[in-house]
Amino acid sequence: MSMLVIVTGVVCAFFQYSFILLSRYEYSLPMIARNAALLMLGYFPRTLGMLLVLACFGGVYAIVGVQAIPLVLLSGVALPQYLCALLYEPILKKLG
């Protein structure tokens, strides 16, 4: 079970950085994958912060259940991704 959580976290972090790079730069897919892996490992504390934000929101949505539907409709994906953007914005400023 713990291995599944670790693999899920790595895949989630990898795709977070992949989508950021894909939307910002015009690289080939292998280059995006390479750079996403390097950013994921190079900025590990920020990566953990992003995973923590996503896990907290996912946990709240899972615990509250059906009652969370209005909350999901109001904040949904936008609020957790905005908080993640606050974490990776300094990284993108360094990259130029």
N, CA, C and O atoms as a GROMACS GRO file, in nm:
protein
  384
    1MET      N    1   0.082  -0.120   0.000
    1MET     CA    2   0.000   0.000   0.000
    1MET      C    3   0.087   0.126   0.000
    1MET      O    4   0.058   0.220  -0.074
    2SER      N    5   0.191   0.128   0.082
    2SER     CA    6   0.276   0.246   0.087
    2SER      C    7   0.352   0.265  -0.045
    2SER      O    8   0.378   0.378  -0.085
    3MET      N    9   0.386   0.157  -0.111
    3MET     CA   10   0.452   0.167  -0.241
    3MET      C   11   0.359   0.230  -0.344
    3MET      O   12   0.404   0.309  -0.428
    4LEU      N   13   0.232   0.198  -0.338
    4LEU     CA   14   0.134   0.257  -0.429
    4LEU      C   15   0.122   0.407  -0.405
    4LEU      O   16   0.110   0.484  -0.500
    5VAL      N   17   0.124   0.447  -0.280
    5VAL     CA   18   0.116   0.591  -0.247
    5VAL      C   19   0.239   0.663  -0.300
    5VAL      O   20   0.228   0.773  -0.354
    6ILE      N   21   0.356   0.604  -0.285
    6ILE     CA   22   0.480   0.666  -0.332
    6ILE      C   23   0.480   0.679  -0.484
    6ILE      O   24   0.512   0.784  -0.538
    7VAL      N   25   0.443   0.572  -0.552
    7VAL     CA   26   0.439   0.575  -0.699
    7VAL      C   27   0.336   0.676  -0.748
    7VAL      O   28   0.362   0.749  -0.844
    8THR      N   29   0.221   0.681  -0.684
    8THR     CA   30   0.119   0.778  -0.721
    8THR      C   31   0.169   0.921  -0.702
    8THR      O   32   0.144   1.008  -0.785
    9GLY      N   33   0.239   0.945  -0.593
    9GLY     CA   34   0.296   1.078  -0.567
    9GLY      C   35   0.399   1.117  -0.671
    9GLY      O   36   0.401   1.232  -0.716
   10VAL      N   37   0.485   1.024  -0.709
   10VAL     CA   38   0.587   1.052  -0.810
   10VAL      C   39   0.522   1.082  -0.944
   10VAL      O   40   0.562   1.177  -1.012
   11VAL      N   41   0.424   1.002  -0.982
   11VAL     CA   42   0.355   1.024  -1.110
   11VAL      C   43   0.281   1.157  -1.109
   11VAL      O   44   0.284   1.230  -1.208
   12CYS      N   45   0.215   1.188  -1.000
   12CYS     CA   46   0.142   1.315  -0.989
   12CYS      C   47   0.238   1.434  -0.999
   12CYS      O   48   0.210   1.530  -1.070
   13ALA      N   49   0.350   1.427  -0.928
   13ALA     CA   50   0.448   1.536  -0.933
   13ALA      C   51   0.508   1.548  -1.073
   13ALA      O   52   0.528   1.659  -1.123
   14PHE      N   53   0.536   1.435  -1.136
   14PHE     CA   54   0.591   1.436  -1.271
   14PHE      C   55   0.496   1.506  -1.368
   14PHE      O   56   0.539   1.587  -1.449
   15PHE      N   57   0.368   1.473  -1.359
   15PHE     CA   58   0.273   1.534  -1.450
   15PHE      C   59   0.246   1.681  -1.416
   15PHE      O   60   0.217   1.761  -1.506
   16GLN      N   61   0.254   1.718  -1.289
   16GLN     CA   62   0.242   1.860  -1.254
   16GLN      C   63   0.348   1.941  -1.328
   16GLN      O   64   0.316   2.040  -1.394
   17TYR      N   65   0.473   1.898  -1.318
   17TYR     CA   66   0.580   1.970  -1.386
   17TYR      C   67   0.572   1.956  -1.537
   17TYR      O   68   0.605   2.050  -1.610
   18SER      N   69   0.527   1.841  -1.586
   18SER     CA   70   0.514   1.822  -1.731
   18SER      C   71   0.415   1.920  -1.791
   18SER      O   72   0.442   1.980  -1.894
   19PHE      N   73   0.300   1.937  -1.727
   19PHE     CA   74   0.200   2.028  -1.779
   19PHE      C   75   0.246   2.173  -1.773
   19PHE      O   76   0.214   2.253  -1.861
   20ILE      N   77   0.322   2.206  -1.670
   20ILE     CA   78   0.377   2.341  -1.659
   20ILE      C   79   0.472   2.368  -1.776
   20ILE      O   80   0.463   2.471  -1.842
   21LEU      N   81   0.562   2.274  -1.800
   21LEU     CA   82   0.659   2.291  -1.908
   21LEU      C   83   0.592   2.288  -2.045
   21LEU      O   84   0.630   2.363  -2.135
   22LEU      N   85   0.493   2.202  -2.060
   22LEU     CA   86   0.423   2.191  -2.187
   22LEU      C   87   0.349   2.320  -2.222
   22LEU      O   88   0.344   2.360  -2.338
   23SER      N   89   0.293   2.386  -2.121
   23SER     CA   90   0.218   2.508  -2.148
   23SER      C   91   0.309   2.629  -2.168
   23SER      O   92   0.268   2.728  -2.228
   24ARG      N   93   0.430   2.622  -2.118
   24ARG     CA   94   0.517   2.739  -2.120
   24ARG      C   95   0.623   2.736  -2.231
   24ARG      O   96   0.657   2.840  -2.286
   25TYR      N   97   0.674   2.619  -2.263
   25TYR     CA   98   0.784   2.607  -2.358
   25TYR      C   99   0.745   2.516  -2.474
   25TYR      O  100   0.651   2.437  -2.464
   26GLU      N  101   0.818   2.528  -2.584
   26GLU     CA  102   0.796   2.443  -2.699
   26GLU      C  103   0.911   2.343  -2.710
   26GLU      O  104   1.003   2.360  -2.790
   27TYR      N  105   0.905   2.241  -2.628
   27TYR     CA  106   1.004   2.134  -2.628
   27TYR      C  107   0.943   2.010  -2.690
   27TYR      O  108   0.821   2.000  -2.708
   28SER      N  109   1.029   1.915  -2.724
   28SER     CA  110   0.980   1.784  -2.766
   28SER      C  111   0.936   1.708  -2.640
   28SER      O  112   0.976   1.743  -2.529
   29LEU      N  113   0.855   1.606  -2.659
   29LEU     CA  114   0.805   1.532  -2.543
   29LEU      C  115   0.916   1.466  -2.461
   29LEU      O  116   0.909   1.470  -2.339
   30PRO      N  117   1.019   1.406  -2.524
   30PRO     CA  118   1.127   1.351  -2.440
   30PRO      C  119   1.199   1.459  -2.359
   30PRO      O  120   1.240   1.434  -2.246
   31MET      N  121   1.214   1.578  -2.416
   31MET     CA  122   1.279   1.688  -2.343
   31MET      C  123   1.191   1.736  -2.228
   31MET      O  124   1.242   1.768  -2.121
   32ILE      N  125   1.060   1.740  -2.249
   32ILE     CA  126   0.968   1.778  -2.141
   32ILE      C  127   0.975   1.675  -2.029
   32ILE      O  128   0.978   1.712  -1.911
   33ALA      N  129   0.977   1.546  -2.064
   33ALA     CA  130   0.985   1.442  -1.962
   33ALA      C  131   1.115   1.451  -1.884
   33ALA      O  132   1.115   1.436  -1.761
   34ARG      N  133   1.224   1.475  -1.953
   34ARG     CA  134   1.355   1.487  -1.886
   34ARG      C  135   1.357   1.607  -1.792
   34ARG      O  136   1.399   1.596  -1.677
   35ASN      N  137   1.312   1.722  -1.843
   35ASN     CA  138   1.313   1.843  -1.761
   35ASN      C  139   1.216   1.834  -1.644
   35ASN      O  140   1.244   1.884  -1.535
   36ALA      N  141   1.102   1.770  -1.664
   36ALA     CA  142   1.006   1.752  -1.554
   36ALA      C  143   1.067   1.666  -1.444
   36ALA      O  144   1.051   1.695  -1.326
   37ALA      N  145   1.137   1.560  -1.483
   37ALA     CA  146   1.201   1.475  -1.383
   37ALA      C  147   1.311   1.551  -1.309
   37ALA      O  148   1.325   1.536  -1.188
   38LEU      N  149   1.388   1.631  -1.381
   38LEU     CA  150   1.494   1.709  -1.317
   38LEU      C  151   1.437   1.814  -1.222
   38LEU      O  152   1.490   1.834  -1.112
   39LEU      N  153   1.330   1.882  -1.262
   39LEU     CA  154   1.268   1.980  -1.175
   39LEU      C  155   1.206   1.914  -1.053
   39LEU      O  156   1.213   1.968  -0.942
   40MET      N  157   1.145   1.798  -1.074
   40MET     CA  158   1.081   1.727  -0.964
   40MET      C  159   1.184   1.690  -0.857
   40MET      O  160   1.156   1.700  -0.738
   41LEU      N  161   1.301   1.648  -0.899
   41LEU     CA  162   1.405   1.610  -0.803
   41LEU      C  163   1.485   1.730  -0.754
   41LEU      O  164   1.524   1.734  -0.638
   42GLY      N  165   1.507   1.827  -0.841
   42GLY     CA  166   1.588   1.943  -0.805
   42GLY      C  167   1.520   2.036  -0.707
   42GLY      O  168   1.586   2.101  -0.626
   43TYR      N  169   1.390   2.044  -0.713
   43TYR     CA  170   1.312   2.129  -0.623
   43TYR      C  171   1.222   2.041  -0.537
   43TYR      O  172   1.101   2.060  -0.532
   44PHE      N  173   1.284   1.946  -0.472
   44PHE     CA  174   1.209   1.845  -0.396
   44PHE      C  175   1.121   1.904  -0.286
   44PHE      O  176   1.007   1.859  -0.271
   45PRO      N  177   1.166   2.003  -0.208
   45PRO     CA  178   1.076   2.059  -0.105
   45PRO      C  179   0.950   2.123  -0.166
   45PRO      O  180   0.841   2.108  -0.111
   46ARG      N  181   0.964   2.193  -0.276
   46ARG     CA  182   0.847   2.251  -0.341
   46ARG      C  183   0.757   2.143  -0.400
   46ARG      O  184   0.635   2.156  -0.400
   47THR      N  185   0.819   2.036  -0.450
   47THR     CA  186   0.742   1.924  -0.502
   47THR      C  187   0.659   1.861  -0.390
   47THR      O  188   0.541   1.830  -0.410
   48LEU      N  189   0.720   1.842  -0.274
   48LEU     CA  190   0.645   1.788  -0.160
   48LEU      C  191   0.533   1.883  -0.119
   48LEU      O  192   0.425   1.838  -0.081
   49GLY      N  193   0.558   2.012  -0.126
   49GLY     CA  194   0.453   2.110  -0.094
   49GLY      C  195   0.335   2.100  -0.189
   49GLY      O  196   0.220   2.105  -0.147
   50MET      N  197   0.365   2.084  -0.319
   50MET     CA  198   0.256   2.069  -0.416
   50MET      C  199   0.178   1.941  -0.391
   50MET      O  200   0.055   1.940  -0.397
   51LEU      N  201   0.249   1.833  -0.362
   51LEU     CA  202   0.180   1.707  -0.335
   51LEU      C  203   0.096   1.716  -0.208
   51LEU      O  204  -0.012   1.657  -0.200
   52LEU      N  205   0.146   1.789  -0.109
   52LEU     CA  206   0.071   1.806   0.015
   52LEU      C  207  -0.057   1.886  -0.009
   52LEU      O  208  -0.162   1.853   0.045
   53VAL      N  209  -0.048   1.991  -0.088
   53VAL     CA  210  -0.167   2.072  -0.121
   53VAL      C  211  -0.270   1.984  -0.191
   53VAL      O  212  -0.388   1.985  -0.154
   54LEU      N  213  -0.227   1.910  -0.293
   54LEU     CA  214  -0.320   1.825  -0.368
   54LEU      C  215  -0.379   1.715  -0.281
   54LEU      O  216  -0.497   1.683  -0.293
   55ALA      N  217  -0.297   1.656  -0.195
   55ALA     CA  218  -0.345   1.549  -0.107
   55ALA      C  219  -0.445   1.603  -0.005
   55ALA      O  220  -0.544   1.536   0.026
   56CYS      N  221  -0.420   1.722   0.048
   56CYS     CA  222  -0.513   1.780   0.145
   56CYS      C  223  -0.649   1.806   0.082
   56CYS      O  224  -0.752   1.773   0.141
   57PHE      N  225  -0.650   1.865  -0.035
   57PHE     CA  226  -0.777   1.891  -0.102
   57PHE      C  227  -0.846   1.761  -0.139
   57PHE      O  228  -0.968   1.749  -0.124
   58GLY      N  229  -0.770   1.664  -0.188
   58GLY     CA  230  -0.830   1.534  -0.220
   58GLY      C  231  -0.885   1.466  -0.098
   58GLY      O  232  -0.991   1.403  -0.104
   59GLY      N  233  -0.815   1.476   0.014
   59GLY     CA  234  -0.863   1.417   0.139
   59GLY      C  235  -0.990   1.482   0.188
   59GLY      O  236  -1.082   1.415   0.233
   60VAL      N  237  -0.994   1.615   0.180
   60VAL     CA  238  -1.116   1.686   0.222
   60VAL      C  239  -1.234   1.646   0.135
   60VAL      O  240  -1.343   1.622   0.186
   61TYR      N  241  -1.211   1.639   0.004
   61TYR     CA  242  -1.320   1.601  -0.085
   61TYR      C  243  -1.364   1.457  -0.058
   61TYR      O  244  -1.484   1.427  -0.065
   62ALA      N  245  -1.270   1.370  -0.027
   62ALA     CA  246  -1.305   1.229  -0.001
   62ALA      C  247  -1.377   1.213   0.132
   62ALA      O  248  -1.470   1.133   0.143
   63ILE      N  249  -1.336   1.288   0.234
   63ILE     CA  250  -1.399   1.275   0.366
   63ILE      C  251  -1.540   1.333   0.366
   63ILE      O  252  -1.633   1.272   0.419
   64VAL      N  253  -1.555   1.450   0.306
   64VAL     CA  254  -1.685   1.516   0.309
   64VAL      C  255  -1.783   1.446   0.216
   64VAL      O  256  -1.903   1.443   0.245
   65GLY      N  257  -1.735   1.391   0.107
   65GLY     CA  258  -1.820   1.313   0.016
   65GLY      C  259  -1.917   1.398  -0.063
   65GLY      O  260  -1.879   1.498  -0.123
   66VAL      N  261  -2.042   1.356  -0.062
   66VAL     CA  262  -2.146   1.421  -0.144
   66VAL      C  263  -2.167   1.566  -0.101
   66VAL      O  264  -2.201   1.651  -0.182
   67GLN      N  265  -2.147   1.593   0.026
   67GLN     CA  266  -2.166   1.730   0.074
   67GLN      C  267  -2.061   1.823   0.017
   67GLN      O  268  -2.077   1.945   0.024
   68ALA      N  269  -1.953   1.769  -0.039
   68ALA     CA  270  -1.846   1.853  -0.095
   68ALA      C  271  -1.876   1.898  -0.237
   68ALA      O  272  -1.798   1.974  -0.295
   69ILE      N  273  -1.986   1.853  -0.295
   69ILE     CA  274  -2.015   1.889  -0.434
   69ILE      C  275  -2.021   2.041  -0.453
   69ILE      O  276  -1.963   2.090  -0.550
   70PRO      N  277  -2.089   2.119  -0.367
   70PRO     CA  278  -2.084   2.265  -0.386
   70PRO      C  279  -1.942   2.321  -0.371
   70PRO      O  280  -1.904   2.414  -0.443
   71LEU      N  281  -1.865   2.266  -0.278
   71LEU     CA  282  -1.727   2.311  -0.259
   71LEU      C  283  -1.643   2.279  -0.382
   71LEU      O  284  -1.561   2.359  -0.425
   72VAL      N  285  -1.665   2.160  -0.438
   72VAL     CA  286  -1.591   2.121  -0.558
   72VAL      C  287  -1.631   2.210  -0.675
   72VAL      O  288  -1.547   2.247  -0.757
   73LEU      N  289  -1.758   2.243  -0.684
   73LEU     CA  290  -1.803   2.329  -0.793
   73LEU      C  291  -1.748   2.471  -0.778
   73LEU      O  292  -1.719   2.537  -0.879
   74LEU      N  293  -1.733   2.518  -0.655
   74LEU     CA  294  -1.682   2.654  -0.634
   74LEU      C  295  -1.531   2.663  -0.647
   74LEU      O  296  -1.480   2.752  -0.715
   75SER      N  297  -1.460   2.572  -0.583
   75SER     CA  298  -1.314   2.579  -0.587
   75SER      C  299  -1.254   2.471  -0.676
   75SER      O  300  -1.154   2.494  -0.745
   76GLY      N  301  -1.314   2.353  -0.674
   76GLY     CA  302  -1.277   2.243  -0.761
   76GLY      C  303  -1.129   2.222  -0.780
   76GLY      O  304  -1.056   2.199  -0.684
   77VAL      N  305  -1.088   2.232  -0.902
   77VAL     CA  306  -0.948   2.211  -0.937
   77VAL      C  307  -0.872   2.343  -0.932
   77VAL      O  308  -0.750   2.343  -0.915
   78ALA      N  309  -0.941   2.452  -0.945
   78ALA     CA  310  -0.875   2.582  -0.957
   78ALA      C  311  -0.801   2.624  -0.830
   78ALA      O  312  -0.688   2.671  -0.839
   79LEU      N  313  -0.860   2.608  -0.715
   79LEU     CA  314  -0.795   2.652  -0.591
   79LEU      C  315  -0.669   2.572  -0.559
   79LEU      O  316  -0.565   2.633  -0.531
   80PRO      N  317  -0.672   2.438  -0.562
   80PRO     CA  318  -0.547   2.366  -0.537
   80PRO      C  319  -0.439   2.396  -0.641
   80PRO      O  320  -0.321   2.404  -0.607
   81GLN      N  321  -0.478   2.413  -0.767
   81GLN     CA  322  -0.378   2.442  -0.869
   81GLN      C  323  -0.324   2.585  -0.855
   81GLN      O  324  -0.209   2.610  -0.888
   82TYR      N  325  -0.406   2.675  -0.806
   82TYR     CA  326  -0.357   2.811  -0.779
   82TYR      C  327  -0.253   2.808  -0.667
   82TYR      O  328  -0.150   2.874  -0.676
   83LEU      N  329  -0.281   2.732  -0.563
   83LEU     CA  330  -0.185   2.720  -0.453
   83LEU      C  331  -0.056   2.654  -0.501
   83LEU      O  332   0.053   2.691  -0.457
   84CYS      N  333  -0.067   2.556  -0.589
   84CYS     CA  334   0.052   2.494  -0.647
   84CYS      C  335   0.128   2.594  -0.734
   84CYS      O  336   0.251   2.593  -0.737
   85ALA      N  337   0.055   2.678  -0.805
   85ALA     CA  338   0.120   2.779  -0.890
   85ALA      C  339   0.201   2.877  -0.805
   85ALA      O  340   0.306   2.924  -0.849
   86LEU      N  341   0.153   2.907  -0.686
   86LEU     CA  342   0.231   2.992  -0.596
   86LEU      C  343   0.362   2.925  -0.557
   86LEU      O  344   0.461   2.993  -0.531
   87LEU      N  345   0.363   2.793  -0.553
   87LEU     CA  346   0.485   2.720  -0.519
   87LEU      C  347   0.582   2.710  -0.635
   87LEU      O  348   0.703   2.718  -0.615
   88TYR      N  349   0.532   2.691  -0.757
   88TYR     CA  350   0.626   2.674  -0.868
   88TYR      C  351   0.655   2.802  -0.946
   88TYR      O  352   0.737   2.799  -1.037
   89GLU      N  353   0.591   2.911  -0.913
   89GLU     CA  354   0.619   3.037  -0.983
   89GLU      C  355   0.764   3.083  -0.965
   89GLU      O  356   0.825   3.127  -1.063
   90PRO      N  357   0.823   3.074  -0.845
   90PRO     CA  358   0.965   3.113  -0.833
   90PRO      C  359   1.058   3.025  -0.916
   90PRO      O  360   1.163   3.071  -0.962
   91ILE      N  361   1.022   2.900  -0.935
   91ILE     CA  362   1.103   2.811  -1.017
   91ILE      C  363   1.103   2.860  -1.162
   91ILE      O  364   1.208   2.865  -1.226
   92LEU      N  365   0.987   2.897  -1.212
   92LEU     CA  366   0.977   2.944  -1.350
   92LEU      C  367   1.046   3.078  -1.369
   92LEU      O  368   1.098   3.106  -1.477
   93LYS      N  369   1.047   3.161  -1.266
   93LYS     CA  370   1.118   3.288  -1.275
   93LYS      C  371   1.268   3.265  -1.287
   93LYS      O  372   1.338   3.336  -1.358
   94LYS      N  373   1.319   3.163  -1.215
   94LYS     CA  374   1.461   3.130  -1.225
   94LYS      C  375   1.496   3.075  -1.364
   94LYS      O  376   1.603   3.103  -1.417
   95LEU      N  377   1.404   2.998  -1.421
   95LEU     CA  378   1.431   2.939  -1.552
   95LEU      C  379   1.426   3.043  -1.663
   95LEU      O  380   1.488   3.025  -1.768
   96GLY      N  381   1.352   3.149  -1.642
   96GLY     CA  382   1.348   3.256  -1.741
   96GLY      C  383   1.244   3.246  -1.841
   96GLY      O  384   1.233   3.333  -1.928
   0.00000   0.00000   0.00000
